[in-house]
Amino acid sequence: MRNISDKKRIVIKLGTSTLAHSTGKLNIRRMTNLVRVISDLHNSGKEIIMVSSGAVGLGTGKLGLSKKPVDTKLKQAVAAVGQCELMHVYDDMFEKYSVTVAQILLTKTIINNPSHCENFKNTIETLVSMGVIPIVNENDSISIDELELEIGENDSLSALVAGLSGADLLLILSDIDCLYSNDPRKNPDAEPISIVEEITPAIEKSAGGAGSGLGTGGMSTKIHAAKIATDAGIDMVIMNGKNPELLYDLFEDKEIGTIFVAKKLQENLSTKNKN
């Protein structure tokens, strides 16, 4: 029932825990492998749009700070430094595979403005048609929603981007293999859940808190992203970004991570079952 191999336009959300070490500095080996695999998927005909966290984490490491700052003004400054570093690294790494990338920075003001949303859609369509991989991030040096509220906005942002860009699949790479019945870091008896056909209160309850100290998201923000994506008719997959090679398995329809089934697909399945 997965049919991931059929998906053409994919939004890939990369979390800070996937891109950086616990020090906040770049995980060069993992990021190199990620870029290589994503470039290969792109070359195979997949239309890739990335939503990348990591600006604050990389800025923290770049500036030699021992931990992510608490003060909002300092966070914004760190984000500005980190965003520059992040795009420099992406541009350099993707260039080795003759893949061009572009940066798009969003805020809630843009997303909530219909005319701005239309401009965003047009930009995405044009870039994708030119074979460019857009890399989207929240404009943390201007917008303080994520910085102050710590709501893991890039998870929700990736779902909104998936909806606005007409994606077939939202793929969230995190530091956890899949959704579990309980928090596996606290409960060794937690069972993996491979398919979620409906986001029930029990599913929401199974979500724990934030993971990496450098990131802002946890499983609860990913469940929220899944609600946005599936309501928009988009399947969503959560998987561990530690081993980028598993992306090949995912797109060969092997059981990797957890898939949240889109609402339209759920309705079709229910109709078939009734018949």
Rosetta blueprint (number, residue, H / E / L):
1 M L
2 R L
3 N L
4 I H
5 S H
6 D H
7 K L
8 K L
9 R E
10 I E
11 V E
12 I E
13 K E
14 L E
15 G L
16 T H
17 S H
18 T H
19 L H
20 A E
21 H L
22 S L
23 T L
24 G L
25 K L
26 L E
27 N L
28 I H
29 R H
30 R H
31 M H
32 T H
33 N H
34 L H
35 V H
36 R H
37 V H
38 I H
39 S H
40 D H
41 L H
42 H H
43 N H
44 S L
45 G L
46 K L
47 E E
48 I E
49 I E
50 M E
51 V E
52 S E
53 S L
54 G L
55 A H
56 V H
57 G H
58 L H
59 G H
60 T H
61 G H
62 K H
63 L L
64 G L
65 L L
66 S L
67 K L
68 K L
69 P L
70 V L
71 D L
72 T H
73 K H
74 L H
75 K H
76 Q H
77 A H
78 V H
79 A H
80 A H
81 V H
82 G H
83 Q H
84 C H
85 E H
86 L H
87 M H
88 H H
89 V H
90 Y H
91 D H
92 D H
93 M H
94 F H
95 E H
96 K L
97 Y L
98 S L
99 V L
100 T L
101 V E
102 A E
103 Q E
104 I E
105 L E
106 L E
107 T L
108 K H
109 T H
110 I H
111 I H
112 N L
113 N L
114 P H
115 S H
116 H H
117 C H
118 E H
119 N H
120 F H
121 K H
122 N H
123 T H
124 I H
125 E H
126 T H
127 L H
128 V H
129 S H
130 M L
131 G L
132 V L
133 I E
134 P E
135 I E
136 V E
137 N E
138 E E
139 N L
140 D L
141 S L
142 I L
143 S L
144 I L
145 D H
146 E H
147 L H
148 E H
149 L H
150 E L
151 I L
152 G L
153 E H
154 N H
155 D H
156 S H
157 L H
158 S H
159 A H
160 L H
161 V H
162 A H
163 G H
164 L H
165 S L
166 G L
167 A L
168 D L
169 L E
170 L E
171 L E
172 I E
173 L E
174 S E
175 D L
176 I L
177 D L
178 C L
179 L E
180 Y E
181 S L
182 N L
183 D L
184 P L
185 R L
186 K L
187 N L
188 P L
189 D L
190 A L
191 E L
192 P E
193 I E
194 S L
195 I E
196 V E
197 E L
198 E L
199 I L
200 T L
201 P H
202 A H
203 I H
204 E H
205 K H
206 S H
207 A L
208 G L
209 G L
210 A E
211 G L
212 S L
213 G L
214 L L
215 G L
216 T L
217 G L
218 G E
219 M H
220 S H
221 T H
222 K H
223 I H
224 H H
225 A H
226 A H
227 K H
228 I H
229 A H
230 T H
231 D H
232 A L
233 G L
234 I L
235 D E
236 M E
237 V E
238 I E
239 M E
240 N E
241 G L
242 K L
243 N L
244 P L
245 E L
246 L H
247 L H
248 Y H
249 D H
250 L H
251 F L
252 E L
253 D L
254 K L
255 E L
256 I L
257 G L
258 T E
259 I E
260 F E
261 V L
262 A L
263 K H
264 K H
265 L H
266 Q H
267 E H
268 N H
269 L H
270 S H
271 T H
272 K H
273 N H
274 K H
275 N L
